[in-house]
């Protein structure tokens, strides 16, 4: 199983047990640790989800002549240089979000010193408004670059088609598709199929230029601590290489309100669910009537809304993320460079505040003092370790 799909299934498994056909039930936010060590609790996202929605869930591109500073200014975010390269590029920069998403920039390839490669995960790109997504695609095209991967996500939050229906149709040979294979994955407890933790079905191969995954997005979001009370099945079309570049160039110039129909056209060019049998001749399969749920689903997708999922972090969440992600580094620097140097960095950082930092400043302090969980030491000892400063007062 590919790493991203394994992450999807792990997140689904962490969610509440539910069958594929079970009615969605209200769930309380349950913060989970992301891959960055951040603990992020989100409020309800239901306001974004009724009906059908569309978003860009991944974007990777290469430009032949640019520099890291220009790319960082284009995509935004806070970047730091990594200790090792990325994707064959000897120099790399990393941007990590509190929600677990990441962005990477690579450059410095031998004989291609001015080439810059960028890979941005869904947590970054899905937070952009459509206008920014289009501006970045257009910039890549105008720079003579090419898109190497783009994921287009269509979300069914109206309950038009359950994952069980999709899997059953594929098993019955009713999936008329450009691929030769599909793979249904289910994660259950020891109780068997009556205790399903998550399901996903994929069409095609990850090595091909087009690939489709359909999975229960609601379970994934519940595992992240986000409260979802509606059904939510995601159809995610992953395009790579030439197909990604062709689609990206089209989206760069196509009016934004026409993106949805274009994306649905890409999806239907790859797969269609029809009232047919696996042993029917190809011409019969292709001309058979579409299944009612597939016809209703794709019509709904054509009317979907373009959304930007963005939830501000609270002060407590920001402090918790900082203590987990940056605590060991701050402790080591305090020991090696001294507390005075730390204070100078804090003062200098105040001159570079952005709107999100001012938003945190407006939030009041919690009633209780925020404390790091430190292990006790013998009386009078204070030691700086890779795990942080361990101290005991007299």
matplotlib code that plots the C-alpha trace (Angstrom):
import matplotlib.pyplot as plt

x = [0.0, 1.3, 2.4, -0.4, -3.0, -1.6, -2.0, -5.6, -6.4, -4.6, -6.6, -9.8, -8.9, -8.4, -12.0, -15.1, -16.3, -19.0, -20.2, -20.1, -23.8, -24.3, -25.9, -23.5, -23.7, -22.5, -19.1, -17.1, -13.8, -11.0, -7.6, -5.0, -1.3, -0.3, 2.9, 4.5, 3.8, 1.1, -2.2, -5.0, -8.6, -11.0, -14.6, -17.4, -16.8, -20.4, -20.9, -18.6, -19.9, -23.6, -24.1, -21.2, -17.8, -14.6, -11.0, -7.4, -5.7, -2.1, 0.1, 3.7, 5.5, 9.0, 10.2, 13.5, 14.6, 13.7, 15.0, 13.8, 12.9, 10.6, 8.8, 8.4, 6.9, 4.6, 3.2, 3.5, 4.1, 7.1, 10.0, 13.2, 16.1, 16.4, 19.5, 19.3, 18.1, 14.7, 13.8, 17.3, 17.9, 20.8, 19.3, 15.8, 13.4, 10.5, 7.2, 5.1, 1.5, 0.0, -2.6, 0.1, 0.5, 3.9, 5.5, 9.0, 11.2, 14.2, 16.9, 20.7, 20.6, 23.9, 23.9, 20.4, 21.3, 18.4, 15.7, 13.3, 10.9, 8.0, 5.6, 2.7, 0.4, -3.4, -3.3, -1.5, -3.2, -6.8, -6.5, -5.9, -8.7, -9.3, -7.9, -4.5, -4.5, -5.1, -2.4, 0.2, -0.7, -0.5, 2.9, 4.3, 3.1, 4.5, 7.8, 8.1, 7.6, 5.4, 3.1, 4.2, 1.2, -2.2, -5.0, -8.5, -11.0, -14.7, -16.7, -20.1, -21.5, -25.1, -25.0, -25.6, -23.4, -22.0, -18.7, -20.4, -22.3, -19.1, -17.4, -20.4, -20.7, -17.0, -17.4, -20.3, -18.3, -20.3, -17.2, -16.4, -12.9, -9.7, -7.8, -7.5, -7.5, -9.1, -8.3, -10.8, -9.3, -11.1, -9.9, -11.9, -11.5, -11.4, -15.2, -15.0, -17.0, -19.6, -17.0, -15.5, -13.0, -12.5, -12.8, -11.2, -11.3, -8.7, -8.7, -5.5, -1.9, 0.1, 2.7, 0.3, -0.5, -4.0, -5.3, -8.5, -9.1, -12.5, -12.7, -14.7, -13.4, -15.7, -13.9, -10.5, -11.6, -13.1, -9.7, -8.2, -10.5, -12.8, -16.6, -18.4, -22.1, -22.8, -21.8, -18.6, -17.2, -14.3, -13.5, -9.9, -8.4, -4.6, -2.9, 0.8, 3.4, 1.9, -1.8, -1.1, 0.5, -2.3, -4.9, -3.0, -2.5, -6.2, -7.2, -4.7, -6.8, -10.3, -12.8, -13.0, -16.7, -16.1, -13.5, -16.2, -17.6, -14.1, -13.0, -16.2, -15.4, -11.9, -13.4, -16.0, -13.3, -11.6, -14.5, -18.2, -20.6, -23.2, -25.9, -23.8, -22.0, -18.2, -18.6, -20.5, -18.7, -16.9, -19.3, -22.2, -20.5, -19.7, -23.2, -25.1, -27.3, -25.5, -26.4, -28.9, -26.6, -23.7, -25.8, -27.1, -23.6, -21.9, -24.7, -24.3, -20.5, -21.1, -22.9, -20.4, -19.0, -15.3, -14.3, -11.4, -11.2, -9.5, -9.8, -7.7, -5.7, -6.4, -3.7, -3.7, -3.2, -0.4, 1.4, 1.0, 2.3, 5.3, 6.2, 6.1, 7.7, 10.2, 10.8, 13.8, 15.5, 14.8, 16.2, 19.4, 19.9, 19.3, 22.0, 24.5, 23.9, 22.4, 19.1, 20.1, 20.4, 16.9, 15.5, 17.1, 15.5, 12.1, 12.5, 13.6, 10.6, 8.1, 9.1, 8.0, 4.4, 1.8, -2.0, -2.2, 0.3, -1.8, -4.8, -3.1, -2.2, -5.9, -6.8, -6.8, -4.6, -6.2, -7.2, -4.6, -0.9, 0.4, 3.0, 5.3, 5.3, 8.8, 10.2, 11.4, 15.1, 17.0, 16.8, 18.8, 19.6, 19.0, 20.1, 19.7, 19.1, 17.9, 14.4, 14.3, 15.4, 14.8, 14.8, 14.0, 13.8, 15.2]
y = [0.0, 3.4, 5.7, 8.2, 5.5, 3.9, 7.3, 7.5, 4.1, 4.7, 7.9, 6.1, 3.3, 5.9, 7.1, 5.6, 2.3, 2.4, 0.4, 1.8, 2.1, 3.3, 6.7, 9.4, 10.3, 13.4, 13.1, 15.1, 16.7, 14.4, 16.0, 13.7, 14.1, 14.9, 13.9, 17.2, 16.7, 19.3, 18.8, 20.6, 20.7, 22.0, 23.1, 21.7, 21.9, 21.3, 24.8, 24.0, 20.6, 20.4, 19.1, 18.8, 20.5, 20.7, 21.5, 21.0, 18.5, 18.4, 20.4, 19.7, 21.5, 22.2, 25.5, 25.6, 29.1, 30.6, 30.9, 29.7, 33.2, 33.8, 30.5, 31.0, 34.4, 32.9, 30.1, 31.8, 30.0, 29.7, 27.8, 26.5, 24.9, 21.1, 19.3, 16.9, 17.1, 16.3, 14.2, 14.3, 18.0, 18.6, 21.6, 21.6, 23.7, 22.5, 24.0, 22.2, 23.1, 22.4, 20.2, 17.7, 19.0, 19.7, 21.5, 20.9, 22.9, 21.4, 23.0, 22.9, 20.0, 19.5, 21.3, 22.5, 25.0, 27.3, 24.6, 24.6, 21.8, 22.3, 19.8, 21.0, 18.6, 18.9, 20.7, 23.6, 23.8, 23.2, 26.2, 28.5, 30.3, 29.2, 32.5, 31.7, 28.2, 29.5, 32.2, 29.7, 27.4, 30.4, 31.4, 27.9, 28.0, 31.4, 30.5, 27.6, 25.1, 22.1, 20.5, 17.1, 16.2, 17.6, 16.0, 17.2, 16.3, 16.0, 15.6, 14.0, 15.4, 14.8, 11.0, 10.5, 7.4, 5.3, 3.6, 0.3, 1.1, 1.9, -1.3, -3.4, -1.9, -2.6, -6.2, -6.6, -5.5, -2.3, 0.0, 0.9, 2.3, 3.1, 1.0, -2.8, -3.1, -1.9, -2.6, -2.4, -2.0, -2.5, -2.2, -4.0, -5.0, -8.6, -8.5, -8.7, -6.9, -5.7, -3.5, -1.6, 1.2, 2.4, 1.6, 2.8, 1.7, 2.6, 2.4, 2.0, 2.0, 4.6, 4.4, 5.5, 9.1, 8.9, 7.2, 7.4, 6.8, 6.9, 6.8, 7.8, 11.3, 11.7, 9.0, 10.5, 14.0, 12.5, 10.9, 14.3, 15.7, 17.5, 17.3, 16.1, 15.2, 14.7, 11.9, 12.7, 10.5, 11.9, 11.1, 12.1, 12.0, 12.0, 13.1, 13.0, 13.8, 14.8, 14.4, 16.6, 19.3, 19.3, 19.6, 22.3, 24.4, 24.2, 25.2, 28.1, 29.8, 28.3, 30.6, 29.3, 28.7, 26.2, 24.2, 21.8, 20.7, 20.3, 18.1, 16.0, 15.5, 14.3, 11.9, 10.5, 10.1, 7.7, 5.8, 5.4, 3.1, 1.5, -1.2, -3.9, -7.2, -7.9, -10.5, -8.1, -6.9, -3.6, -1.8, -2.8, -1.9, 1.6, 2.2, 0.8, 3.1, 4.8, 3.6, 6.1, 6.9, 7.6, 9.9, 11.8, 12.0, 13.5, 15.9, 17.0, 17.4, 19.7, 22.0, 21.7, 24.6, 25.5, 25.7, 26.8, 24.9, 27.2, 27.2, 29.4, 27.8, 28.8, 30.1, 26.8, 24.8, 27.1, 26.7, 23.0, 22.7, 24.8, 22.9, 19.6, 20.6, 23.3, 22.5, 20.2, 22.7, 25.7, 23.7, 22.8, 26.4, 27.8, 25.5, 26.2, 29.9, 31.1, 32.6, 36.1, 34.9, 33.4, 36.7, 38.5, 36.1, 36.7, 40.5, 40.3, 37.9, 40.5, 42.7, 40.0, 39.3, 38.4, 38.6, 35.1, 36.1, 39.2, 37.0, 34.9, 38.2, 39.1, 35.9, 36.1, 33.9, 30.7, 30.7, 28.0, 28.4, 26.3, 23.9, 21.5, 18.0, 17.5, 14.6, 15.4, 15.3, 15.3, 18.6, 21.5, 19.9, 21.6, 19.8, 20.5, 17.4, 16.7, 16.1, 19.6, 21.4, 19.3, 21.3, 21.1, 24.1, 24.1]
z = [0.0, -0.9, 2.0, 1.4, 1.3, 4.4, 6.1, 4.9, 6.3, 9.5, 10.0, 9.1, 11.6, 14.4, 13.9, 15.4, 14.3, 11.7, 8.8, 5.3, 5.2, 8.8, 9.3, 10.4, 14.0, 15.8, 17.2, 19.8, 18.7, 19.7, 19.0, 17.5, 17.2, 13.6, 12.0, 13.1, 16.7, 16.6, 18.4, 16.5, 17.5, 14.9, 15.3, 13.1, 9.4, 8.5, 7.3, 4.4, 3.5, 2.6, -0.9, -3.2, -3.0, -5.0, -4.0, -5.1, -2.8, -4.0, -6.3, -7.5, -10.2, -11.6, -13.1, -15.1, -14.1, -10.8, -7.2, -3.8, -2.5, -5.5, -5.0, -1.2, -1.8, -4.4, -2.3, 1.1, 4.4, 6.7, 5.3, 6.8, 5.1, 5.6, 6.5, 3.5, -0.1, -1.6, -4.6, -6.0, -5.4, -3.0, -1.3, 0.2, 2.2, 4.3, 5.4, 7.9, 9.0, 12.3, 10.7, 9.5, 5.9, 4.4, 1.5, 0.1, -2.3, -4.0, -6.0, -6.8, -9.2, -11.0, -14.5, -13.6, -10.8, -11.5, -11.6, -8.7, -7.8, -5.4, -3.8, -1.7, 0.1, 0.5, 3.8, 2.2, -1.2, 0.0, 2.3, -0.8, -2.5, -6.1, -7.3, -5.7, -7.1, -10.5, -10.1, -9.2, -12.1, -14.5, -13.0, -13.5, -17.2, -17.8, -16.4, -18.9, -16.1, -15.9, -13.3, -12.2, -10.0, -9.2, -7.2, -7.8, -5.0, -5.5, -2.3, -1.9, 1.3, 0.2, 0.6, -3.1, -3.2, -0.3, -0.5, -0.2, -3.4, -5.3, -4.2, -4.9, -8.5, -9.1, -7.9, -10.2, -13.2, -13.6, -13.6, -17.2, -16.8, -18.5, -16.0, -15.7, -12.0, -8.8, -5.2, -2.3, 1.1, 4.4, 7.9, 10.6, 14.2, 15.5, 15.3, 11.5, 8.9, 11.5, 13.0, 10.1, 10.9, 7.4, 3.7, 0.5, -3.2, -5.7, -9.5, -11.5, -10.6, -8.7, -11.4, -14.1, -15.0, -13.7, -10.5, -8.6, -4.9, -3.3, 0.5, 3.6, 4.3, 7.3, 9.2, 8.3, 9.6, 12.8, 13.5, 13.3, 15.9, 13.5, 14.2, 11.1, 11.3, 7.6, 5.3, 3.3, 0.5, -1.4, -5.0, -5.5, -9.0, -9.0, -12.2, -12.8, -15.5, -18.8, -17.7, -14.7, -16.9, -19.4, -16.7, -14.9, -18.0, -18.7, -15.2, -15.4, -18.1, -17.6, -15.8, -12.2, -12.4, -15.2, -13.1, -11.7, -15.1, -16.4, -13.5, -13.7, -17.4, -16.5, -13.9, -16.4, -19.0, -16.6, -15.2, -15.5, -13.6, -15.9, -15.9, -17.5, -16.8, -16.9, -19.7, -22.0, -25.2, -24.8, -27.1, -25.0, -21.8, -23.1, -24.3, -21.3, -19.2, -16.4, -12.9, -11.3, -8.3, -10.7, -12.9, -9.8, -8.3, -11.4, -12.0, -8.4, -8.8, -11.8, -9.5, -6.6, -4.7, -4.7, -1.0, 1.1, 4.4, 6.9, 10.7, 12.8, 15.6, 19.2, 21.5, 23.4, 20.2, 19.0, 22.4, 22.4, 18.9, 19.7, 22.9, 21.0, 17.7, 18.8, 22.5, 22.0, 19.6, 21.9, 24.9, 23.0, 21.8, 25.2, 26.5, 23.7, 22.9, 26.2, 27.2, 26.1, 22.5, 22.8, 24.0, 21.1, 18.6, 20.3, 20.0, 16.4, 15.6, 16.8, 13.9, 11.4, 12.7, 10.1, 10.4, 11.9, 14.6, 15.4, 15.6, 18.3, 20.2, 20.4, 22.2, 26.0, 28.1, 29.5, 33.2, 34.0, 33.4, 30.5, 31.7, 29.9, 31.2, 32.6, 34.4, 38.0, 38.9, 42.2, 44.1, 42.7, 39.3, 36.0, 32.8, 29.1, 27.1, 23.5, 25.1, 26.7, 29.9, 33.0, 36.2, 39.8, 42.1, 45.6]

ax = plt.figure().add_subplot(projection="3d")
ax.plot(x, y, z, "-o")
ax.set_aspect("equal")
plt.show()
